[in-house]
Amino acid sequence: MKKIFTPLDLNKIKTLKAGQEILLSGIIYAARDQAHKRMVQAIKLRKALPFELRDAVIYYCGPTQTPKGKIIGSCGPTTSSRMDVFTNFLLAKGLKGMIGKGCRSGEVKKAIKKYKGIYFITYAGCGALLSKYVRSVKTVAYGDLGPEAILKLEVENFPLIVAIDVNGGCIYG
């Protein structure tokens, strides 16, 4: 498996191909539907975002409550298509990578190709296992959303599969 590190940029991801397994290390941001909605509203109102989108990676995840003695609770991916309505806005502002589960709309596939982004999937139903790759967690925005707040996660060797590459190659066809 190829190892890559955040922040992502085109030089780091241009050789990755749909279906390729990778291990990602660095900073990623966990965010779900309501956090996406707020970020897009901020973009439309020309307000500051809670983190720098340029070359960032968003993980579609809302972790469970953190058990005593652990860094994070179960943190498996959520269905990515729920974020499709927001994705074009975020890619246009520099978002480079997304992690989730499931296929994306044709519009999102076109936007990924246009903005030279990348979409990864990770193993669904394995949230407890995936939590073992998280080294630190910090809430960075929208704490009132509970598990849908934006979290800054430091990950090490987080297992991913390229689902849509920068050229539009897609494992879903």
C-alpha positions in Angstrom: 0.0 0.0 0.0 1.1 3.5 -0.8 1.5 5.9 2.1 0.5 9.6 1.6 0.4 12.5 4.0 -1.8 15.6 4.5 -2.1 18.3 3.5 -2.9 16.9 0.0 -2.0 18.6 -3.2 -2.2 17.7 -6.8 1.4 16.4 -6.9 0.6 13.9 -4.0 -2.6 12.6 -5.6 -2.3 12.8 -9.3 -0.7 9.3 -9.6 -3.4 7.6 -7.4 -5.8 5.5 -9.4 -9.4 4.3 -8.6 -9.2 1.0 -6.7 -5.8 1.7 -5.2 -5.3 1.1 -1.5 -3.5 3.7 0.5 -2.5 4.6 4.1 -3.1 8.2 5.0 -1.4 10.0 7.8 -1.8 13.6 9.0 -4.7 15.9 9.8 -8.2 15.3 8.5 -11.5 16.9 9.5 -14.5 14.9 10.6 -17.7 16.6 9.4 -21.2 15.5 8.5 -24.4 17.0 7.0 -25.1 19.9 9.3 -21.5 21.0 9.5 -21.4 21.0 5.7 -24.5 23.1 5.5 -23.0 25.7 7.9 -19.7 25.8 5.9 -21.6 26.4 2.6 -23.7 29.1 4.3 -20.5 30.8 5.5 -19.0 30.6 1.9 -22.2 32.2 0.5 -22.1 34.9 3.1 -18.3 35.4 2.6 -17.5 34.6 6.2 -14.5 32.8 7.5 -14.5 29.0 7.6 -13.5 27.1 10.8 -10.4 25.6 9.1 -8.4 26.2 5.9 -10.1 24.2 3.1 -7.1 24.4 0.7 -5.6 21.0 0.3 -7.6 19.7 3.3 -9.4 16.3 3.7 -12.9 15.9 5.2 -13.9 12.6 6.6 -17.7 12.0 6.6 -17.9 10.8 10.1 -19.7 11.5 13.4 -17.9 9.5 16.1 -19.7 7.8 18.9 -19.1 8.9 22.5 -15.5 8.4 23.6 -15.1 5.5 26.0 -13.1 6.2 29.1 -9.4 5.7 28.4 -9.8 6.0 24.6 -8.9 8.9 22.2 -12.1 8.6 20.2 -15.2 6.4 20.0 -16.2 4.3 17.0 -15.5 6.4 14.0 -16.7 4.7 10.8 -17.7 6.5 7.6 -21.2 7.8 6.9 -22.9 7.7 3.5 -21.2 10.2 1.3 -24.0 11.0 -1.1 -25.7 13.0 1.7 -22.9 15.6 1.3 -23.2 15.7 -2.5 -25.3 18.9 -2.4 -22.4 20.7 -0.6 -19.4 19.2 -2.3 -19.0 21.5 -5.4 -18.9 24.6 -3.1 -16.2 23.1 -1.0 -14.1 21.8 -3.9 -14.3 25.2 -5.5 -12.8 26.7 -2.3 -9.8 24.3 -2.3 -11.0 21.1 -0.5 -8.8 18.4 -1.9 -10.0 15.1 -0.4 -13.1 13.4 1.0 -13.5 10.1 2.8 -16.7 8.3 3.2 -18.6 5.3 2.0 -20.7 4.7 -1.1 -20.9 6.2 -4.6 -21.2 9.8 -5.5 -23.5 11.7 -7.9 -22.5 12.4 -11.5 -22.3 16.1 -10.6 -19.8 15.3 -7.8 -17.7 13.1 -10.1 -17.5 16.0 -12.6 -16.5 18.4 -9.8 -13.8 16.1 -8.5 -12.3 15.9 -12.0 -12.7 19.7 -12.6 -11.1 20.7 -9.3 -8.6 17.8 -9.3 -9.8 16.5 -6.0 -10.0 12.9 -4.8 -12.6 10.7 -3.1 -11.6 7.9 -0.8 -13.7 5.2 0.8 -12.9 3.3 4.0 -14.3 0.2 5.6 -17.9 0.5 6.7 -19.0 -1.3 9.8 -15.5 -1.1 11.2 -15.7 2.1 13.2 -14.1 0.5 16.3 -11.2 -0.7 14.2 -10.8 2.7 12.4 -10.6 4.5 15.8 -7.2 2.7 16.4 -5.7 4.9 13.6 -6.7 8.2 15.3 -3.9 9.7 17.4 -5.6 12.9 18.6 -9.0 14.7 18.4 -10.0 18.3 18.9 -13.3 20.0 18.3 -12.7 23.0 16.0 -16.3 24.3 15.2 -20.0 23.8 15.7 -19.7 22.1 19.1 -23.5 22.6 19.5 -24.0 19.9 16.8 -22.7 17.2 19.1 -21.3 14.2 17.1 -21.8 16.3 13.9 -19.4 19.0 15.1 -16.2 19.5 13.1 -13.4 17.6 14.6 -9.7 17.9 13.8 -8.3 14.3 13.8 -4.7 13.4 13.6 -4.5 10.0 11.9 -1.7 7.5 11.2 -1.8 4.9 8.4 -5.6 5.3 8.1 -6.7 2.7 5.6 -8.4 4.0 2.4 -9.3 3.0 -1.1 -9.3 5.5 -4.0 -13.0 5.5 -5.2 -12.8 8.5 -7.6 -9.4 9.7 -8.8 -8.4 13.2 -10.1 -9.1 12.1 -13.7 -12.6 10.9 -12.9 -11.7 7.2 -12.7 -14.3 5.5 -10.5 -14.6 2.1 -8.9 -18.4 2.4 -9.1 -18.4 2.7 -12.9 
